Every structure is written in C-alpha cells, then in structure tokens.
Amino acid sequence: MAGRINKGIGMKMFVDVGAVYLHRDPVDFRKAIDGLSLIVEQTMGLSVFDSALYVFCNRRCDKLKVLYWDRSGFCLWYKRLEKEKFKWPGKDNREVVLLSDEQFDWLLRGFDIGQMKAHNTLIYK
C-alpha cells in the first residue's frame, strides 16, 4: 500500500505547552529565533525559556511563526497560508494576548478567536 497515510497516527508538534502567548502587533518575518526571542523578553516581558508557545504574525496576516524552548534548544515553527488570512486579534490595550489551547487551534484553523466563545464550564459540588 505505497503512498497510503495512516490517519490514526498524528505528530505531536509542541511538547509540554504551559501557555500560548500572541504578540499582537505584526513582526518583520525576516526575524528568526534570536530576533523573536528578544521580542519575547524585551517587548512581551516574558521568559523565552518558559514552557510556552510565542506566536507571531506578519503584517499581511498570511504567515505565522511559533517560537518555543524544547528542553535542549529552540524550535521555530512556520505556517504560510496560500489563499486565506489568519483572523488576528484587533487592536486593543494588550501587547500580549494569552490563548487557551482550544483558541490556538481555532486560530490555526482560520476561526476568529475574538468572536468564538466556548460554553462556560460548570462545576457542581
């Protein structure tokens, strides 16, 4: 069965993610690990070595870069859309936007995370 893909086995892209932070303003996509790390530390005020994903978008909102520390080195994940645009959060007071795993998935799949809201979790005792 050459060429057949087993759809039951998936790749785990990010290991042990504690948080997902968006840098709300667009960045110059010529920046690589060192330049993005400086933005995380100096502009976002976060530690690049934390168990977190740091997500950046270009001005046209058709490219994403995700920077993270993976115990032994930095990883830089890149996604370019061919026809669509990411629904990046609009301007507000926050320099940094904290996303849930679910919101990050929505963003990657093309949903507007500002308009999407999951049901509230109810906890009864």
For each residue, the residues with C-beta under 8 A, 3 or more apart:
1: 4
2:
3:
4: 1
5:
6: 9
7:
8:
9: 6
10:
11:
12: 15
13: 77
14: 17 53 66 68 77
15: 12 70 71
16: 51
17: 14 20 51 52 53 68 101
18: 50 51 52
19: 50 51 52 53 98
20: 17 52 53 55 98 99 100 101 103 104
21: 40 44 46 52 53 54 55 96 97 98 99
22: 55 56 57 88 89 96 97 98 99
23: 27 39 40 43 44 54 55 56 57 95 96
24: 88 89 91 92 94 95 96 97
25: 95
26: 56 57 58 59 61 88
27: 23 31 36 39 56 57 58 65
28: 31 35 58
29: 58 63 65
30: 35
31: 27 28 34 35 36 39 56
32: 35 36 76
33: 36 37 67 74 76
34: 31 37 38
35: 28 30 31 32 38 39
36: 27 31 32 33 39 40 54 56 65 67 76
37: 33 34 40 41 48 67 74
38: 34 35 41 42 43
39: 23 27 31 35 36 42 43 44 54 56
40: 21 23 36 37 43 44 46 47 48 54 67
41: 37 38 44 45 46 47 48
42: 38 39 45
43: 23 38 39 40 95
44: 21 23 39 40 41 54 95 96
45: 41 42 96
46: 21 40 41 50 52 54 96
47: 40 41 50
48: 37 40 41 54 67 69 74
49: 69
50: 18 19 46 47 69
51: 16 17 18 19 69
52: 17 18 19 20 21 46 68
53: 14 17 19 20 21 66 67 68 104
54: 21 23 36 39 40 44 46 48 66 67 68
55: 20 21 22 23 64 65 66 99 104 107
56: 22 23 26 27 31 36 39 64 65 66 67
57: 22 23 26 27 61 63 64 65 86 88
58: 26 27 28 29 61 62 63
59: 26
60: 63 85
61: 26 57 58 85 86 87 88
62: 58 80 81 84 85 86
63: 29 57 58 60 78 79 80 81
64: 55 56 57 78 79 86 108
65: 27 29 36 55 56 57 76 77 78
66: 14 53 54 55 56 76 77 78 79
67: 33 36 37 40 48 53 54 56 74 75 76 77
68: 14 17 52 53 54 74 75 77
69: 48 49 50 51 73 74 75
70: 15 73 74 75
71: 15
72:
73: 69 70
74: 33 37 48 67 68 69 70
75: 67 68 69 70
76: 32 33 36 65 66 67
77: 13 14 65 66 67 68
78: 63 64 65 66
79: 63 64 66 108
80: 62 63
81: 62 63 84 85 86
82:
83:
84: 62 81 110
85: 60 61 62 81
86: 57 61 62 64 81 107 110
87: 61 107 110 111 112 113 114
88: 22 24 26 57 61
89: 22 24 92 97 113 114
90: 114
91: 24
92: 24 89
93:
94: 24 97
95: 23 24 25 43 44
96: 21 22 23 24 44 45 46
97: 21 22 24 89 94
98: 19 20 21 22
99: 20 21 22 55 103 104 107 113
100: 20 103 104
101: 17 20 104 105
102: 105 106 118
103: 20 99 100 106 107 113 116
104: 20 53 55 99 100 101 107 108
105: 101 102 108 109
106: 102 103 109 111 113 116
107: 55 86 87 99 103 104 111 113
108: 64 79 104 105
109: 105 106
110: 84 86 87
111: 87 106 107 115 116
112: 87 115 116
113: 87 89 99 103 106 107 116
114: 87 89 90
115: 111 112
116: 103 106 111 112 113
117:
118: 102
119:
120:
121:
122:
123:
124:
125:
